[in-house]
Structures are given as structure tokens and as C-alpha cells.
Amino acid sequence: ISHERNRSWLDPIHREAKPIKTMNILVLLSSSVSLQLDALERDFLDMHAALEMLGVERVKWKLHNTGPMIRKIQNFTVQRLEQTLALKLEVIETRLDTQQLMSGFDIVVMAGPTSGIFEAARFGIPFVVFGGQLERVGGLDGFVIPRADTKDELVEAIRDFDYKAHQTLCIALRDSLNAGKDPFGAL
């Protein structure tokens, strides 16, 4: 967050509601469950099922950029899921900068609390946090973050996404960071 590129806030990209089927969605898979394959798979399966229920046609998946050993495990997990479900996932190269990628999507689904929340807020990009423990991120204290803990809640969160409230949330998050609130301070 304190990186030089984050010191100047850009004018946010204000998204408008559009038909869900035509949305371009980015899913950021959690870095915190990389070694817990069952948790990574459960999160993936729930998010995938929700997006299928919504009829979304354009979904790209991004694994967290991490060390080679964990990346190997992540790639193995993705390959196993593709074989098991008989589908081909569009997985984005992990080394690509997530912050730059986000601006090309209509909504970002983030698995768990991540700095991606603040990166998306920087650009005003709609996001929903899936699972995770948002209450553990001190910088989010007092903010109502769009979130879901189950596939049904994710369907509802995307279907009923409030773009106006999200715009207000992004401005408040950016103001909070500009005021010097520690985004990672635990409560």
C-alpha cells in the first residue's frame, strides 16, 4: 500500500450495472490457503458454481504470485480441477500485476481479505470478498465490504451489487488510507 505507485490516487473508474451474463469477471484466488488444497478447492468450487449459476461467460482466474514450490502446488491443483470438472480455466499468469489487471474487469471476486481490496478501491473497481476473515483486517473496521461466505451468497452479492454504495465505499477507503490508517493492523 505504501508503494510509490499508490501515493497518487487516480480518478476512479465508475462502473455501471450491466447484464451479468456479459460481465468480464476476475477471480483472485487466495494466497492464504495455498498449501491447504482442500480449502483452495472448496473456495474454487463454490465460486465456480456461483458464476455458473449466474450464467457468466467470461471469467479469468488468477493465483497469488508466490514462490516456486507453492506455485507448483497451485498449478497442480488447477490441473486436477480442470480434469475433474472437464473444463478449461482461463488462468492469468501469476507474475502479471493484479492492480493493473483489475481495470479491465467489470467485477473482481477476491478469495479472502487481501491488499487487493485497497487496490480495487484505488480505481473504484467493483469487488466482492468471498470467505475470509475481514474482521481481522483493522483497516476495514467500520466499513461495509461486499462479501459472501457461500456460493448462494456470492450469487446474491453479484446479482444485487450496489454500484452507488460501492463508489462511496471506495472513496471512504481511499480517504482512510490517505489519513494514515494502517490497513493491516489487526483489531
C-alpha positions as a printed NumPy array, in Angstrom:
array([[  0.   ,   0.   ,   0.   ],
       [  2.841,   2.413,   0.762],
       [  4.432,   1.659,  -2.624],
       [  5.201,   4.771,  -4.685],
       [  2.558,   3.939,  -7.286],
       [ -0.152,   4.066,  -4.606],
       [  0.671,   7.528,  -3.33 ],
       [ -1.236,   9.339,  -6.031],
       [ -4.886,   8.415,  -6.319],
       [ -6.339,   8.232,  -9.759],
       [ -9.834,   9.268, -10.617],
       [-11.841,   6.112, -10.043],
       [-13.402,   4.162, -12.837],
       [-17.117,   4.277, -12.12 ],
       [-18.77 ,   1.133, -13.366],
       [-22.422,   0.883, -14.175],
       [-24.636,  -2.158, -13.85 ],
       [-24.681,  -4.363, -16.921],
       [-26.188,  -7.739, -17.708],
       [-24.389, -10.318, -15.587],
       [-24.002, -12.731, -18.469],
       [-21.888, -10.144, -20.345],
       [-19.671,  -9.264, -17.38 ],
       [-15.931,  -9.81 , -17.529],
       [-15.03 , -11.207, -14.092],
       [-11.635, -11.661, -12.468],
       [-11.337, -14.123,  -9.587],
       [ -8.335, -13.721,  -7.315],
       [ -7.68 , -16.996,  -5.559],
       [ -6.422, -16.74 ,  -2.004],
       [ -2.77 , -16.816,  -1.098],
       [ -3.581, -17.84 ,   2.472],
       [ -4.874, -21.291,   1.552],
       [ -2.227, -22.233,  -0.986],
       [ -0.945, -25.183,   0.989],
       [ -4.388, -26.247,   2.179],
       [ -5.521, -27.869,  -1.032],
       [ -8.945, -28.781,   0.282],
       [ -9.595, -25.133,   1.244],
       [ -8.366, -23.856,  -2.135],
       [-10.544, -26.428,  -3.897],
       [-13.605, -25.661,  -1.758],
       [-13.279, -21.934,  -2.423],
       [-12.782, -22.554,  -6.127],
       [-15.714, -24.966,  -6.416],
       [-18.075, -22.595,  -4.581],
       [-17.019, -19.574,  -6.649],
       [-17.158, -21.537,  -9.903],
       [-20.645, -22.876,  -9.063],
       [-21.892, -19.368,  -8.235],
       [-20.59 , -17.931, -11.501],
       [-22.172, -20.809, -13.431],
       [-25.491, -20.196, -11.664],
       [-25.297, -16.56 , -12.761],
       [-24.531, -17.576, -16.348],
       [-21.299, -15.574, -16.504],
       [-19.426, -16.417, -19.699],
       [-16.132, -14.544, -19.265],
       [-14.195, -15.458, -16.131],
       [-10.46 , -15.318, -15.63 ],
       [ -8.737, -16.819, -12.61 ],
       [ -5.532, -15.554, -11.026],
       [ -3.471, -17.379,  -8.456],
       [ -1.433, -15.397,  -5.98 ],
       [  2.118, -14.679,  -7.111],
       [  4.226, -16.709,  -4.753],
       [  7.334, -18.854,  -4.539],
       [  8.051, -21.705,  -6.953],
       [  7.09 , -24.524,  -4.567],
       [  3.66 , -23.104,  -3.753],
       [  3.129, -22.127,  -7.392],
       [  3.8  , -25.76 ,  -8.366],
       [  1.158, -26.93 ,  -5.875],
       [ -1.301, -24.312,  -7.133],
       [ -0.759, -25.334, -10.764],
       [ -1.212, -28.992,  -9.841],
       [ -4.48 , -28.139,  -8.087],
       [ -5.776, -26.169, -11.084],
       [ -4.872, -29.001, -13.471],
       [ -6.625, -31.541, -11.24 ],
       [ -9.741, -29.348, -11.05 ],
       [ -9.777, -28.91 , -14.827],
       [ -9.559, -32.682, -15.325],
       [-12.122, -33.468, -12.642],
       [-14.643, -30.914, -13.911],
       [-13.821, -31.422, -17.594],
       [-13.33 , -27.732, -18.25 ],
       [-10.572, -25.387, -19.297],
       [ -9.981, -22.458, -16.972],
       [ -8.59 , -19.171, -18.188],
       [ -5.777, -18.715, -15.69 ],
       [ -3.842, -15.449, -15.827],
       [ -0.077, -15.535, -15.435],
       [  0.674, -15.11 , -11.726],
       [  3.508, -12.651, -12.332],
       [  1.228, -10.106, -14.02 ],
       [  0.424,  -7.124, -11.832],
       [ -3.013,  -7.606, -10.312],
       [ -3.526,  -3.892,  -9.774],
       [ -3.091,  -3.205, -13.481],
       [ -5.231,  -6.192, -14.486],
       [ -8.24 ,  -5.163, -12.408],
       [ -9.134,  -2.154, -14.515],
       [-10.064,  -4.439, -17.421],
       [-12.8  ,  -6.248, -15.477],
       [-16.367,  -5.406, -14.529],
       [-16.129,  -7.028, -11.106],
       [-13.406,  -8.742,  -9.082],
       [-14.114, -11.633,  -6.723],
       [-11.405, -11.909,  -4.075],
       [-10.982, -15.075,  -2.05 ],
       [-10.378, -13.791,   1.452],
       [ -9.109, -10.484,   2.801],
       [ -6.267,  -9.169,   0.684],
       [ -4.496,  -5.959,  -0.204],
       [ -6.461,  -6.298,  -3.445],
       [ -9.354,  -4.635,  -1.597],
       [ -7.354,  -1.428,  -1.345],
       [ -6.025,  -1.788,  -4.886],
       [ -9.553,  -2.149,  -6.265],
       [-10.712,   0.802,  -4.149],
       [ -7.922,   2.884,  -5.656],
       [ -9.576,   2.523,  -9.061],
       [-13.17 ,   2.217,  -7.874],
       [-13.403,  -1.277,  -9.348],
       [-16.373,  -3.287,  -8.065],
       [-15.341,  -6.188,  -5.869],
       [-16.818,  -8.846,  -3.617],
       [-14.794, -10.679,  -0.987],
       [-15.513, -14.391,  -0.813],
       [-14.924, -16.016,   2.575],
       [-12.019, -14.995,   4.698],
       [-11.975, -13.135,   7.944],
       [-12.468,  -9.474,   7.12 ],
       [-12.846,  -8.633,  10.796],
       [ -9.129,  -9.363,  11.221],
       [ -8.114,  -6.501,   8.909],
       [ -8.006,  -3.391,  11.078],
       [ -8.043,  -1.021,   8.106],
       [-11.524,  -2.286,   7.248],
       [-13.007,  -1.623,  10.674],
       [-16.207,   0.328,  10.237],
       [-16.511,  -0.352,   6.505],
       [-19.258,  -2.466,   4.991],
       [-17.416,  -4.547,   2.429],
       [-19.395,  -6.519,  -0.165],
       [-18.847, -10.125,   0.874],
       [-20.113, -13.663,   0.611],
       [-19.333, -16.838,   2.514],
       [-21.241, -19.348,   0.365],
       [-21.962, -19.818,  -3.307],
       [-25.563, -18.665,  -2.784],
       [-24.381, -15.509,  -1.022],
       [-21.924, -14.868,  -3.864],
       [-24.721, -15.186,  -6.423],
       [-26.772, -12.688,  -4.416],
       [-23.835, -10.309,  -3.893],
       [-23.106, -10.125,  -7.615],
       [-26.751, -10.073,  -8.73 ],
       [-27.67 ,  -7.307,  -6.256],
       [-24.391,  -5.369,  -6.393],
       [-24.955,  -1.748,  -5.341],
       [-22.672,   0.334,  -7.569],
       [-23.551,   3.636,  -5.896],
       [-22.783,   2.308,  -2.391],
       [-19.578,   0.771,  -3.729],
       [-18.452,   4.088,  -5.161],
       [-18.963,   5.677,  -1.719],
       [-17.078,   2.783,  -0.08 ],
       [-14.091,   3.205,  -2.402],
       [-13.869,   6.914,  -1.667],
       [-14.014,   6.223,   2.085],
       [-11.318,   3.522,   1.861],
       [ -9.034,   5.837,  -0.105],
       [ -9.648,   8.668,   2.377],
       [ -8.852,   6.294,   5.247],
       [ -5.541,   5.296,   3.687],
       [ -4.663,   8.901,   2.904],
       [ -5.305,   9.717,   6.573],
       [ -2.681,   7.131,   7.513],
       [ -4.809,   4.31 ,   8.899],
       [ -2.809,   1.062,   8.936],
       [ -4.61 ,  -1.259,   6.52 ],
       [ -3.078,  -4.385,   8.01 ],
       [ -3.291,  -3.557,  11.697],
       [ -5.125,  -6.349,  13.496],
       [ -8.054,  -5.493,  15.736]])
